[in-house]
Amino acid sequence: MSSHLTKSGLRFINFKKKLAGKSIRLFSLINENGLEATVTNYGLRLISLMVPDKKGVFNDVVLGHRTLKEYMYPVQERYFGAIIGRYANRIADGAFELDGKKYSLEINHGSNHLHGGSHGFHKVVWSAHQISKNEIDFSHLSMDMEEGYPGNLNIRVNYKLTDKNELIIRYLAVSDKITILNLTNHAYFNLRGEGNGTVDQHKLKINADYYTPVNEDLIPTGDLAHVVNSPFDFLKSKSIGQDINKNHIQLKYGNGYDHNFVINADVNDESNLVKVAEVLEPESGRLMEVFTNEPGVQFYSGNFHDITSIGKNSKPHTFRSGFCLETQHFPDSPNQPSFPSTILRPGEYYTSKTSYKFSSSG
């Protein structure tokens, strides 16, 4: 393998750029089993992830682009592989209140605020420090009232590719003012490999008895709905495509699955991760297990991909060619008192951890 190329065939030079005096680069993480993850400090985007199948054949299982330019100037922002913040998912009407003070955010998705705004963390050039061949630290100071959010927020995000074939993402943040915070990673997965068809036949299991139904703007109603006897029942493994086209109002709102599932556990300590989901791709035998200390996970079935977005293998990102499992607090929590709080007060530490563990069977 050339030192100019990653295992996935990406060229380091295609991710090298100066932006506002800051250097953008592509970094690679490699474990002892030959797995490779690549990450850029532009938006902390997971660009590629090389994972073996049951025959030992490696393939890139995340969707993305071959060049930095395509991430910086997309036809339409799909947030491929990015760290999302300050607030992942949606906030109704781009407004919330803290200690009696009202705050207004950018309206960038219909009448609502989505994924931290058009210049959220997915557009930030983060400072980077590579610790070892399989671990890297990133940091960023989000200034008071950046994108409308209060508080100077110091954030660290750590990516580590372990020899147990886990890609672990850890988040740590502290603010000097009361604020809200909800971070996640927006990677799209296809365990057959990017460009190898839809994810309809992937078998998914989610450890959740309830999900949060939404209105037609995809804002939670505040209720919790039981998954049993509905298309949202993934308590036992089933194919993503099995019920996705059923006549259900929630599926019509999202054009498929785009919903937060309420994890069957009460955890807030990153040393006590809970298995929230697993996905098996039967043909390749690749299995991905997701662990987190977050109370929710957004399952998105790639319902709005179209041929305007081109992947690393020069094939378009077609309809439902990737899925997301975004570990998170719930959407619109600042306006939903019954949801777990996303308030971060001065001196408190925000900590979150998610692990994507890969294996194969068959």
C-alpha positions in Angstrom: 0.0 0.0 0.0 1.4 3.4 -1.0 2.1 5.9 1.8 0.1 8.3 -0.3 -3.0 6.1 -0.2 -5.2 4.7 2.6 -6.2 1.0 2.7 -9.5 2.2 1.3 -7.8 3.8 -1.6 -8.2 7.5 -0.5 -5.5 9.9 -1.4 -4.2 11.9 1.6 -3.5 14.9 -0.7 -7.2 15.1 -1.6 -8.0 16.1 2.0 -5.2 18.6 2.6 -6.1 22.3 2.7 -5.8 25.5 4.7 -9.0 27.1 5.8 -8.9 30.4 7.8 -5.3 29.7 8.8 -6.1 26.2 10.0 -4.8 23.0 8.4 -7.2 20.3 7.3 -5.8 16.7 7.0 -6.9 13.1 6.7 -5.8 10.8 9.5 -5.7 7.0 9.6 -6.2 4.6 12.5 -5.1 1.0 12.1 -5.4 -1.9 14.5 -3.5 -5.2 14.8 -6.2 -7.0 12.8 -5.8 -4.9 9.7 -8.9 -2.7 10.2 -8.5 0.9 9.2 -10.6 4.0 9.9 -9.9 7.3 8.3 -11.0 10.6 9.8 -10.6 14.2 8.8 -10.5 17.1 11.2 -12.9 19.0 9.0 -16.1 18.2 10.9 -14.5 15.2 12.5 -15.9 13.1 9.7 -15.4 9.4 9.6 -14.5 9.0 5.9 -13.9 5.3 5.6 -13.9 2.1 7.7 -12.3 -1.0 6.3 -13.8 -4.2 7.9 -13.4 -7.9 6.9 -16.3 -10.2 5.9 -16.7 -13.9 6.9 -14.0 -14.8 4.2 -11.6 -12.2 5.5 -12.2 -9.8 2.5 -12.0 -6.2 3.5 -14.5 -3.6 2.3 -15.4 0.0 3.2 -18.6 0.0 5.2 -19.3 3.7 5.6 -20.7 6.1 3.0 -18.7 9.2 2.0 -16.7 11.0 -0.7 -13.2 10.8 -2.2 -12.3 14.4 -1.7 -12.5 17.1 0.9 -14.1 19.5 -1.7 -17.2 17.2 -1.8 -17.6 17.5 1.9 -17.1 21.3 2.0 -19.4 22.1 -1.0 -22.0 19.3 -1.2 -25.0 19.5 -3.5 -27.0 18.9 -0.4 -25.7 18.4 3.1 -26.1 14.8 4.2 -23.6 15.1 7.2 -21.7 12.0 6.0 -19.6 10.7 9.0 -19.7 14.1 10.8 -19.7 14.9 14.5 -23.0 16.8 15.1 -23.4 19.7 17.5 -24.1 21.7 19.5 -27.4 19.9 19.3 -27.9 16.7 17.2 -31.3 16.3 15.6 -34.1 18.9 15.7 -35.2 21.7 17.9 -38.7 22.9 17.3 -39.0 26.5 15.8 -35.3 27.0 16.5 -36.1 28.2 20.0 -35.6 27.1 23.6 -35.5 28.6 27.1 -33.0 28.3 29.9 -33.5 29.8 33.4 -36.2 32.1 32.1 -34.1 33.4 29.1 -35.2 32.7 25.6 -32.7 31.8 22.9 -33.1 31.7 19.1 -31.3 29.4 16.7 -31.0 29.3 13.0 -34.0 27.9 11.1 -32.3 25.6 8.6 -34.8 22.7 8.1 -38.3 23.7 7.4 -39.4 25.7 10.4 -36.9 24.1 12.7 -33.3 24.0 13.7 -31.4 20.9 12.6 -28.0 19.5 13.6 -26.5 22.6 15.2 -27.2 24.9 12.3 -25.7 25.3 8.8 -22.3 26.1 10.4 -22.4 23.6 13.2 -19.6 21.3 14.3 -19.8 19.4 10.9 -18.2 22.6 9.4 -15.5 23.2 12.1 -11.8 22.6 11.5 -10.8 20.9 14.8 -7.4 20.8 16.4 -5.9 17.3 16.2 -3.4 15.3 18.2 -2.6 11.8 17.0 -1.8 9.8 20.2 -0.8 6.5 18.4 -1.5 4.5 15.3 -4.9 3.6 16.5 -6.0 6.7 18.6 -6.5 10.4 18.0 -7.7 13.4 20.0 -9.6 16.4 18.6 -10.5 19.6 20.4 -12.5 22.8 19.7 -13.6 25.9 21.5 -17.1 26.9 20.5 -17.6 30.5 21.4 -20.4 32.0 23.4 -23.5 32.5 21.2 -21.9 30.6 18.3 -24.9 29.5 16.1 -27.1 31.1 18.9 -26.0 28.8 21.7 -24.9 30.3 25.1 -21.6 29.6 26.8 -17.9 29.2 25.8 -17.8 25.4 25.3 -14.6 23.5 25.4 -15.0 20.1 23.6 -12.8 17.1 23.2 -13.6 14.1 20.9 -11.5 11.0 20.9 -11.5 8.3 18.2 -9.9 4.9 19.0 -9.8 1.7 16.9 -9.1 -1.1 19.4 -7.7 -4.6 18.7 -11.1 -5.9 19.6 -12.3 -4.3 16.4 -14.2 -1.5 18.2 -14.4 2.0 16.9 -14.9 4.0 20.1 -15.9 7.7 20.1 -15.6 9.5 23.4 -16.9 13.1 24.0 -16.0 15.4 26.8 -17.2 19.0 27.2 -17.5 21.8 29.7 -19.1 25.3 29.5 -18.7 28.6 31.4 -22.5 29.3 31.1 -25.6 27.3 31.2 -26.2 25.7 27.8 -27.7 22.7 26.0 -25.6 20.0 24.4 -26.3 16.8 22.5 -23.5 15.3 20.4 -23.5 12.4 18.0 -21.8 10.9 15.0 -23.7 10.8 11.7 -22.0 7.9 9.9 -24.0 6.0 7.3 -23.3 2.3 7.2 -23.7 -0.4 4.6 -22.2 -3.6 5.8 -22.1 -5.0 2.2 -19.8 -2.1 1.4 -20.4 1.3 0.1 -22.1 1.2 -3.3 -23.2 -2.4 -3.0 -27.0 -2.0 -3.0 -29.5 -1.0 -0.4 -29.6 -1.9 3.3 -33.1 -3.4 3.0 -31.8 -6.9 3.8 -29.6 -5.9 6.7 -31.1 -7.5 9.9 -31.5 -5.0 12.7 -32.2 -5.4 16.4 -32.8 -2.4 18.7 -32.9 -2.7 22.5 -36.0 -0.4 22.8 -39.5 -1.0 23.9 -40.5 2.5 23.0 -39.8 5.2 20.4 -40.7 8.9 20.3 -43.4 9.5 17.6 -43.1 12.7 15.6 -45.4 15.2 13.8 -45.2 15.9 10.1 -42.2 18.2 10.7 -40.4 15.3 12.4 -40.6 17.0 15.8 -41.4 14.7 18.7 -44.9 14.9 20.1 -43.7 14.4 23.6 -45.2 10.9 23.8 -43.6 7.5 24.0 -45.1 4.9 21.8 -44.7 1.1 22.4 -43.0 -0.7 19.5 -45.0 -3.9 19.8 -47.5 -4.5 17.0 -46.0 -1.8 14.9 -43.3 -1.5 12.2 -41.0 -0.1 14.9 -40.7 -3.4 16.7 -37.0 -4.4 16.3 -36.9 -6.2 19.7 -36.2 -9.3 17.6 -33.9 -9.1 14.6 -35.6 -8.4 11.3 -34.7 -7.0 8.0 -34.8 -3.2 7.7 -37.0 -3.5 4.6 -39.5 -5.9 6.1 -42.0 -3.3 7.3 -40.6 -0.1 5.9 -43.3 0.4 3.3 -46.3 -0.4 5.5 -49.2 2.0 5.7 -48.2 3.7 9.0 -48.4 7.5 9.5 -45.0 7.6 11.2 -43.3 6.0 8.2 -45.1 8.4 5.9 -43.8 11.4 7.9 -40.2 10.1 7.6 -40.4 8.5 4.2 -39.2 5.4 6.2 -37.5 5.2 9.5 -36.1 8.5 10.9 -37.0 8.1 14.6 -35.5 8.1 18.1 -35.7 4.9 20.0 -35.7 4.9 23.8 -33.1 2.5 25.1 -34.1 -0.1 27.6 -31.7 1.0 30.3 -31.1 3.9 32.7 -27.4 4.7 32.2 -25.4 7.9 32.3 -21.9 6.6 33.2 -19.6 6.0 30.3 -18.0 3.1 32.1 -21.3 1.3 31.9 -22.2 1.0 28.3 -25.4 -0.7 27.1 -25.8 -2.6 23.9 -28.4 -0.6 22.0 -28.4 -2.3 18.6 -26.9 -4.9 16.4 -27.0 -5.2 12.6 -26.1 -8.3 10.6 -25.6 -8.3 6.8 -26.4 -12.0 5.9 -24.4 -12.2 2.7 -21.1 -10.9 4.0 -21.6 -12.1 7.5 -20.5 -8.7 8.9 -22.0 -7.9 12.3 -22.0 -4.5 13.9 -22.9 -4.0 17.5 -23.5 -0.6 19.0 -22.9 0.3 22.7 -23.5 3.6 24.4 -24.3 5.4 27.6 -26.8 7.6 25.8 -30.6 7.2 26.5 -31.6 7.1 22.8 -30.6 6.2 19.3 -31.9 7.7 16.1 -32.4 5.0 13.4 -32.4 6.6 10.0 -32.8 4.4 6.9 -31.3 6.7 4.3 -34.7 7.8 2.9 -33.6 11.0 1.2 -30.5 9.9 -0.7 -30.4 10.6 -4.4 -28.0 10.3 -7.3 -26.6 13.8 -6.8 -24.2 12.5 -4.1 -21.4 10.4 -5.4 -19.5 7.9 -3.2 -15.9 7.0 -2.9 -16.3 4.2 -5.5 -17.8 6.6 -8.0 -21.2 5.1 -7.5 -24.1 7.4 -6.4 -25.5 7.2 -2.9 -28.9 5.8 -3.9 -32.2 5.6 -2.0 -31.7 3.6 1.2 -28.1 2.7 0.4 -27.0 3.4 4.0 -28.4 3.6 7.5 -27.5 5.6 10.6 -27.6 4.6 14.3 -27.0 7.9 16.0 -26.6 7.5 19.7 -28.0 10.6 21.4 -30.3 12.4 23.8 -33.8 12.8 22.4 -34.7 15.4 19.7 -36.2 18.7 21.0 -35.5 17.8 24.6 -35.1 21.5 25.6 -38.8 21.9 24.8 -39.9 18.6 26.2 -39.8 18.6 30.0 -40.6 14.8 30.2 -37.5 13.9 28.1 -34.0 13.4 29.6 -32.4 16.8 30.1 -29.7 18.1 27.8 -28.8 21.0 30.1 -25.1 21.5 30.9 -24.4 23.9 33.7 -21.1 25.7 34.4 -18.6 23.4 36.0 -20.4 20.2 35.1 -18.8 17.8 32.6 -20.6 16.4 29.6 -19.4 12.9 28.9 -20.6 10.5 26.3 -19.2 7.3 24.8 -20.2 5.1 21.8 -18.6 1.9 20.5 -19.2 0.3 17.1 -17.9 -3.3 17.4 -17.4 -5.4 14.3 -17.2 -9.2 13.8 -18.3 -11.7 11.2 -20.0 -15.1 11.2 -21.0 -17.8 8.8 
